[in-house]
Amino acid sequence: MMVGNRKRTGSWFFSLLILPLLFGMVTGKAEAATTRITILGGQVGGAFNPWASAMSVYFTKNIPGYSFSSEAGTGSPENVRRVDRGDVETGFGFSSDIFEAWKGGSIYKTPHQNLRALTKLFGSVGQVVTLADSDVKKIEDIVGKTIAMGGPNSGSAITLENFTKHLGLWGKFKPVFLGGDKAVSALGDRQVAAFNWHANVGNRVVLQAAATHKIRLIDLGTPAAKSGFYEKYPYFTPRTIPAGAIKGVDEPVPSFQQSSVWTANKNVNPDLVYQMLKQLYSEKAREFLGQSIGKVFAEMTKETAFEGITIPLHPGAERFWKEQGVKIPTGIAAK
């Protein structure tokens, strides 16, 4: 009996020793089989981050073999650079930055041609917010004032800089590079006369400003149309902010928009890109993503998927769109 007990005891101890090792081997193999993918969003409080967060959660649950994470960034220009370099696999950018980066124009000193487009997500609308009792009633009234442009190196800041240069206003006001909650606080404390924010209509930052202060939105659309802005920068189009979309804004406000585009590095696996788009546009995804992202999710449609896209599609994206029967413009065919 004693010998038998020793044998059974020895076997029991052996099992205790070997099971964790076997478990570790299995876990290690599982981890090794999981490919990690980053979706690069934007500034805190900006329009990109809700998309990046919701998509990363949904894709992780529904695309086997991959683990997705969202990451905040400084905004569209840096997103474009990092995706082009391959620092991250995918990210969001304004159509203006993507257009200029591809050819090496504007702030981009060399062509960024490792970028590939997947789909338009939504329209980013110019919104210059001031207090209702401010004497800034039109864009020309920013002369001599301090204006929050958006975060440093952000797409919001670059867009307002280009717009005011086009109108001959650049250099006639003091720009400070604040975005999100910091810009709202600076406006409330009257440290700035207005703040600039390019995001979806109903973005949290502008809604927060309207909830805590009586505000006014400046008409950007009328001077854009009169000055030839759309002819010079064809990736911008007119967009009206509807009356009542923002608390205290009771009349429609003309503005302009550009597309927020989902991009990937050209070396990302085409099968993965295909699966991401298939999931993103699935009926199953609509309820989850719509609730997580908000009303702006409805702007993402197959009919408008190529609006603002001026660079080649990723091969995986082209496969998806052909499967959907969507005609691909010659100028953005995959390569």
C-alpha positions as semicolon CSV with decimal commas, in nm:
position;residue;x (nm);y (nm);z (nm)
1;M;0,000;0,000;0,000
2;M;0,277;0,237;0,087
3;V;0,455;0,171;-0,241
4;G;0,129;0,218;-0,430
5;N;0,066;0,543;-0,246
6;R;0,414;0,668;-0,330
7;K;0,354;0,594;-0,699
8;R;0,020;0,773;-0,696
9;T;0,169;1,066;-0,502
10;G;0,460;1,086;-0,745
11;S;0,223;1,087;-1,041
12;W;0,013;1,359;-0,879
13;F;0,316;1,582;-0,823
14;F;0,436;1,516;-1,177
15;S;0,096;1,627;-1,309
16;L;0,113;1,945;-1,106
17;L;0,452;2,020;-1,255
18;I;0,382;1,932;-1,616
19;L;0,031;2,082;-1,657
20;P;0,141;2,446;-1,618
21;L;0,418;2,382;-1,869
22;L;0,176;2,231;-2,117
23;F;-0,072;2,514;-2,054
24;G;0,203;2,768;-2,111
25;M;0,300;2,600;-2,437
26;V;-0,059;2,603;-2,560
27;T;-0,110;2,964;-2,449
28;G;0,216;3,066;-2,609
29;K;0,113;2,905;-2,938
30;A;-0,224;3,083;-2,921
31;E;-0,058;3,416;-2,853
32;A;0,194;3,357;-3,128
33;A;-0,092;3,292;-3,370
34;T;-0,259;3,625;-3,286
35;T;-0,150;3,918;-3,499
36;R;-0,181;4,257;-3,334
37;I;-0,320;4,545;-3,541
38;T;-0,337;4,913;-3,446
39;I;-0,609;5,151;-3,563
40;L;-0,479;5,506;-3,519
41;G;-0,736;5,764;-3,412
42;G;-0,677;6,132;-3,336
43;Q;-0,682;6,401;-3,071
44;V;-0,864;6,338;-2,744
45;G;-1,219;6,462;-2,793
46;G;-1,183;6,451;-3,170
47;A;-1,403;6,270;-3,418
48;F;-1,160;5,988;-3,502
49;N;-1,127;5,822;-3,162
50;P;-1,483;5,687;-3,123
51;W;-1,443;5,513;-3,459
52;A;-1,102;5,367;-3,373
53;S;-1,222;5,241;-3,033
54;A;-1,545;5,086;-3,157
55;M;-1,387;4,926;-3,462
56;S;-1,102;4,774;-3,261
57;V;-1,346;4,613;-3,016
58;Y;-1,574;4,484;-3,290
59;F;-1,297;4,349;-3,513
60;T;-1,125;4,170;-3,225
61;K;-1,448;3,983;-3,153
62;N;-1,527;3,902;-3,515
63;I;-1,200;3,851;-3,706
64;P;-1,023;3,536;-3,582
65;G;-0,648;3,539;-3,543
66;Y;-0,619;3,914;-3,488
67;S;-0,622;4,144;-3,188
68;F;-0,701;4,508;-3,258
69;S;-0,622;4,811;-3,045
70;S;-0,702;5,178;-3,089
71;E;-0,446;5,449;-3,031
72;A;-0,491;5,824;-2,992
73;G;-0,272;6,052;-3,203
74;T;-0,205;6,418;-3,268
75;G;-0,434;6,427;-3,570
76;S;-0,459;6,369;-3,942
77;P;-0,109;6,480;-4,059
78;E;0,079;6,260;-3,814
79;N;-0,161;5,972;-3,880
80;V;-0,082;5,994;-4,250
81;R;0,292;5,991;-4,182
82;R;0,278;5,698;-3,941
83;V;0,065;5,480;-4,166
84;D;0,294;5,560;-4,460
85;R;0,602;5,463;-4,256
86;G;0,438;5,143;-4,139
87;D;0,456;5,241;-3,770
88;V;0,090;5,139;-3,753
89;E;-0,116;4,929;-3,990
90;T;-0,420;5,154;-4,031
91;G;-0,538;5,501;-3,939
92;F;-0,770;5,786;-4,028
93;G;-0,684;6,102;-4,217
94;F;-0,843;6,403;-4,383
95;S;-0,868;6,385;-4,761
96;S;-0,665;6,707;-4,783
97;D;-0,369;6,558;-4,595
98;I;-0,385;6,236;-4,792
99;F;-0,394;6,426;-5,122
100;E;-0,099;6,649;-5,032
101;A;0,104;6,371;-4,869
102;W;0,073;6,144;-5,172
103;K;0,240;6,398;-5,399
104;G;0,471;6,550;-5,137
105;G;0,299;6,889;-5,127
106;S;0,211;7,139;-4,855
107;I;0,376;7,033;-4,526
108;Y;0,486;6,697;-4,669
109;K;0,839;6,728;-4,804
110;T;0,849;6,392;-4,982
111;P;0,580;6,179;-5,151
112;H;0,404;5,942;-4,911
113;Q;0,309;5,665;-5,151
114;N;0,288;5,372;-4,912
115;L;-0,064;5,488;-4,826
116;R;-0,368;5,305;-4,958
117;A;-0,735;5,398;-4,917
118;L;-1,010;5,173;-4,782
119;T;-1,324;5,387;-4,756
120;K;-1,460;5,726;-4,666
121;L;-1,605;5,724;-4,314
122;F;-1,774;6,063;-4,265
123;G;-1,750;6,432;-4,345
124;S;-1,530;6,652;-4,123
125;V;-1,697;6,992;-4,112
126;G;-1,529;7,325;-4,040
127;Q;-1,664;7,475;-3,718
128;V;-1,534;7,803;-3,577
129;V;-1,702;7,856;-3,241
130;T;-1,727;8,185;-3,054
131;L;-1,935;8,315;-2,763
132;A;-2,277;8,452;-2,851
133;D;-2,188;8,798;-2,715
134;S;-1,855;8,811;-2,903
135;D;-1,785;9,073;-3,167
136;V;-1,657;8,794;-3,395
137;K;-1,954;8,760;-3,627
138;K;-1,780;8,673;-3,953
139;I;-1,445;8,518;-4,033
140;E;-1,285;8,856;-4,109
141;D;-1,355;8,960;-3,750
142;I;-1,077;8,734;-3,619
143;V;-0,825;9,001;-3,723
144;G;-0,644;9,120;-3,412
145;K;-0,787;8,839;-3,200
146;T;-0,641;8,525;-3,041
147;I;-0,781;8,212;-3,203
148;A;-0,747;7,849;-3,091
149;M;-0,654;7,666;-3,411
150;G;-0,684;7,306;-3,289
151;G;-0,409;7,088;-3,149
152;P;-0,046;7,121;-3,265
153;N;0,008;6,964;-3,609
154;S;-0,359;6,868;-3,630
155;G;-0,569;6,858;-3,945
156;S;-0,799;7,119;-3,788
157;A;-0,513;7,364;-3,743
158;I;-0,367;7,312;-4,090
159;T;-0,709;7,351;-4,254
160;L;-0,779;7,684;-4,082
161;E;-0,428;7,804;-4,163
162;N;-0,479;7,726;-4,533
163;F;-0,826;7,881;-4,531
164;T;-0,714;8,205;-4,369
165;K;-0,410;8,225;-4,597
166;H;-0,645;8,189;-4,892
167;L;-0,859;8,474;-4,756
168;G;-0,555;8,694;-4,682
169;L;-0,614;8,682;-4,306
170;W;-0,314;8,473;-4,199
171;G;-0,067;8,683;-3,999
172;K;-0,341;8,925;-3,893
173;F;-0,451;8,729;-3,584
174;K;-0,270;8,539;-3,310
175;P;-0,297;8,159;-3,349
176;V;-0,263;7,935;-3,043
177;F;-0,258;7,560;-3,081
178;L;-0,525;7,431;-2,848
179;G;-0,785;7,168;-2,927
180;G;-1,061;6,972;-2,760
181;D;-1,146;7,043;-2,397
182;K;-0,857;7,289;-2,363
183;A;-1,001;7,502;-2,643
184;V;-1,346;7,498;-2,484
185;S;-1,200;7,608;-2,150
186;A;-0,995;7,883;-2,315
187;L;-1,306;8,014;-2,490
188;G;-1,506;8,013;-2,166
189;D;-1,228;8,199;-1,985
190;R;-1,210;8,446;-2,278
191;Q;-0,845;8,362;-2,334
192;V;-0,934;8,312;-2,700
193;A;-1,197;8,487;-2,908
194;A;-1,293;8,166;-3,091
195;F;-1,182;7,808;-3,141
196;N;-1,160;7,606;-3,457
197;W;-1,262;7,240;-3,476
198;H;-1,298;7,017;-3,783
199;A;-1,508;6,715;-3,695
200;N;-1,850;6,568;-3,756
201;V;-2,159;6,777;-3,692
202;G;-2,260;6,702;-3,332
203;N;-1,906;6,627;-3,216
204;R;-1,866;6,613;-2,837
205;V;-1,629;6,912;-2,817
206;V;-1,868;7,155;-2,987
207;L;-2,166;7,015;-2,796
208;Q;-1,975;7,064;-2,471
209;A;-1,907;7,427;-2,559
210;A;-2,277;7,479;-2,638
211;A;-2,384;7,310;-2,313
212;T;-2,166;7,533;-2,094
213;H;-2,182;7,864;-2,285
214;K;-2,406;8,050;-2,525
215;I;-2,221;8,016;-2,854
216;R;-2,229;8,118;-3,218
217;L;-2,089;7,939;-3,521
218;I;-1,916;8,148;-3,786
219;D;-2,022;8,121;-4,151
220;L;-1,728;7,966;-4,337
221;G;-1,919;7,851;-4,643
222;T;-2,005;8,190;-4,792
223;P;-1,646;8,326;-4,796
224;A;-1,524;7,986;-4,922
225;A;-1,760;7,999;-5,220
226;K;-1,693;8,365;-5,302
227;S;-1,314;8,337;-5,279
228;G;-1,261;8,035;-5,506
229;F;-1,161;7,811;-5,217
230;Y;-1,332;7,507;-5,365
231;E;-1,160;7,555;-5,699
232;K;-0,818;7,579;-5,537
233;Y;-0,878;7,292;-5,294
234;P;-1,110;7,046;-5,474
235;Y;-1,118;6,801;-5,182
236;F;-1,339;7,049;-4,993
237;T;-1,714;7,069;-5,063
238;P;-1,995;7,286;-4,923
239;R;-2,179;7,159;-4,616
240;T;-2,450;7,333;-4,413
241;I;-2,475;7,276;-4,038
242;P;-2,851;7,236;-3,980
243;A;-3,047;7,460;-3,746
244;G;-3,088;7,295;-3,408
245;A;-2,804;7,046;-3,455
246;I;-2,615;7,232;-3,183
247;K;-2,776;7,398;-2,881
248;G;-2,828;7,771;-2,937
249;V;-2,756;7,752;-3,312
250;D;-3,108;7,818;-3,438
251;E;-3,031;7,907;-3,801
252;P;-2,850;7,699;-4,065
253;V;-2,477;7,783;-4,083
254;P;-2,295;7,746;-4,417
255;S;-1,957;7,575;-4,388
256;F;-1,736;7,333;-4,580
257;Q;-1,631;6,975;-4,531
258;Q;-1,377;6,720;-4,641
259;S;-1,382;6,345;-4,613
260;S;-1,236;6,152;-4,323
261;V;-1,077;5,852;-4,493
262;W;-0,966;5,518;-4,352
263;T;-0,622;5,425;-4,483
264;A;-0,381;5,132;-4,449
265;N;-0,017;5,077;-4,529
266;K;0,025;4,908;-4,868
267;N;0,194;4,604;-4,704
268;V;-0,102;4,513;-4,481
269;N;-0,237;4,168;-4,567
270;P;-0,506;4,209;-4,840
271;D;-0,715;3,933;-4,681
272;L;-0,720;4,126;-4,354
273;V;-0,824;4,450;-4,527
274;Y;-1,101;4,261;-4,707
275;Q;-1,223;4,109;-4,378
276;M;-1,218;4,445;-4,198
277;L;-1,430;4,610;-4,465
278;K;-1,663;4,312;-4,484
279;Q;-1,717;4,335;-4,109
280;L;-1,744;4,715;-4,106
281;Y;-2,023;4,717;-4,366
282;S;-2,208;4,413;-4,233
283;E;-2,560;4,438;-4,096
284;K;-2,434;4,276;-3,778
285;A;-2,191;4,563;-3,723
286;R;-2,438;4,844;-3,778
287;E;-2,616;4,817;-3,445
288;F;-2,299;4,791;-3,235
289;L;-2,100;5,054;-3,423
290;G;-2,397;5,287;-3,459
291;Q;-2,452;5,288;-3,083
292;S;-2,081;5,326;-3,005
293;I;-1,998;5,592;-3,263
294;G;-2,325;5,783;-3,272
295;K;-2,538;5,937;-3,547
296;V;-2,236;6,018;-3,762
297;F;-2,200;5,645;-3,834
298;A;-2,496;5,681;-4,073
299;E;-2,275;5,893;-4,303
300;M;-2,070;5,584;-4,392
301;T;-2,247;5,436;-4,694
302;K;-2,148;5,230;-4,995
303;E;-2,282;5,506;-5,219
304;T;-2,038;5,765;-5,077
305;A;-1,744;5,533;-5,010
306;F;-1,508;5,705;-5,255
307;E;-1,592;6,070;-5,185
308;G;-1,269;6,260;-5,123
309;I;-1,047;5,961;-5,208
310;T;-0,769;6,059;-5,448
311;I;-0,512;5,782;-5,392
312;P;-0,514;5,414;-5,494
313;L;-0,726;5,166;-5,305
314;H;-0,563;4,886;-5,111
315;P;-0,592;4,557;-5,308
316;G;-0,799;4,409;-5,026
317;A;-1,035;4,707;-5,045
318;E;-1,064;4,677;-5,422
319;R;-1,159;4,310;-5,383
320;F;-1,432;4,407;-5,133
321;W;-1,577;4,686;-5,346
322;K;-1,581;4,476;-5,662
323;E;-1,761;4,203;-5,470
324;Q;-2,018;4,464;-5,364
325;G;-2,072;4,566;-5,725
326;V;-1,951;4,921;-5,660
327;K;-1,790;5,085;-5,962
328;I;-1,432;5,192;-5,885
329;P;-1,313;5,514;-6,050
330;T;-1,013;5,456;-6,278
331;G;-0,798;5,706;-6,090
332;I;-0,811;5,515;-5,762
333;A;-0,774;5,158;-5,885
334;A;-0,551;4,945;-5,662
335;K;-0,178;4,927;-5,729
